[in-house]
Structures are given as structure tokens and as C-alpha cells.
Amino acid sequence: MKNERYPKIAYNGYVHGTRKRGRQKKRWIDMIREDCKELHLTLQEATCRTQDRRVWRATIDERLTRAIAITLSFHGIIIPDIFSSYVIGENEAWFAFG
């Protein structure tokens, strides 16, 4: 390979300067992986669920319900099982209180 080719320059190259202090910024895919981990899904399972809007919306609503319950219990607010079921409409999902 010639020395002028970009892969060769990148392979043998040196980056001048210093790195910024602190933690590296999170990339978009890092946040997606973190969210999938909270949902106990693999990246492939999440991708399959996003193909059907209703399934994905129900998955996200379930996660939001758990997050709300955890937040409220953290603040000492005890709520009986009010988020008992989901009602999925034509374009959106909402909670059915029961």
C-alpha cells in the first residue's frame, strides 16, 4: 500500500494535542443500549419491536409506568395498582385507571 493512501496515514498517524479532561461524551448508540438494558431487551429485540408502532408504544408505556411508580415510591407516595391495563387507540396508547 502506498504511503499517501488514507488508510495507511490513519494506521500510522499520530494525533497531536491532548485529550479533554473528564468522561467521554455519550454517543447516541450508547444511550440506546442503556435504554435497552433497562427494558431487559437486546438491541435486536428492540429493533424488531420498533417495526410495529403499537408494540413499541406499549413497551415504552410499560417502562414509563414503572418509572413513575418507582419515583412516587421513592418520595413516599404509595399508590395502589392504578396502572392496571393499557388502552391502545388508533394512534396512541394511554393508561386505563381501574
N, C-alpha and C positions, 0 to 999 in steps of 0.2 A: 504494500500500500504506500502511496506517495505521502510524503510528509506534509503536503499542502491540503490534504483532504480533511474535512471537518471531524470525522470520527477519530482520526489519528491525533489531531490537535486536542480534541476533548479528552482522549485517553491519556495523553502525555502532558496535558496542560496543568497549569498552576493558577490558582485563583489568588490574586493579590488582595491585600486588605485583611480586615479582621471580621469575625462574626459578631453579630449583635448579641448583647447580653440577655440572659433570661431564657424563658421557654420559647420553643419554636411556635409559630402560629399554626393553628389547626387548619388542615385542609378540609374541603367540602366532604370528601370521601371519609375522612376521619370522623366527622360528625354523623354521617350516615351509619357508619359501623357502630358508633357508640349508641345511637338510637336503636339499631337492630339488636344490640346486646341487651338493652333494657327491655325490649319486646320479646326476648328469647327467640329470635329469628336469625337465620343465616341470611347473608346478602342475597343469595339465590331465592330463598323463600320469600323475602320481602319483594324482590323483583317480580316474582310470579303473582303475588297478591296485588301489586300495583296495576296489573293488567285489567283487573275488574274493579271499577271505581267503588262499587258497593262494598265489596270485601275489604278493600283498603280503608275505606271510611269507617267501617265497623271496627277494624283493627286499631285505628288511631283513636276513635272514640272510647274504646275499651281502655287504652293507655291513659287517656285524659281522665277517665273516671277514677282509675287507680291513683293517679297523681293528685286529684282533688281530695280523695279520701285520705291519702297519706298526709297531705298538707293540713287538712282540717283536724285529723287526729293528733298531729304534731302540736297544734295550737290548743289542744284540749277540748275540741268540739267533737262530741260523739254523735254520729248520725246513724240511725238505723239503716237498714238496707233499702235506701230510697232509689238507688240506681239499679232497679231490678231488671229492666229489659231495655232494649233499643227498638225504636220505631224507625224504619228506614223508608223515607219518602221517595219521590221521583228523583230529586236532585240532591237530597241532603239527608243526614241522619240526625236525630235528636233523641234526647232521653225521655223515657216514659216513667213518670213517677208513680210508684204503686205501693 
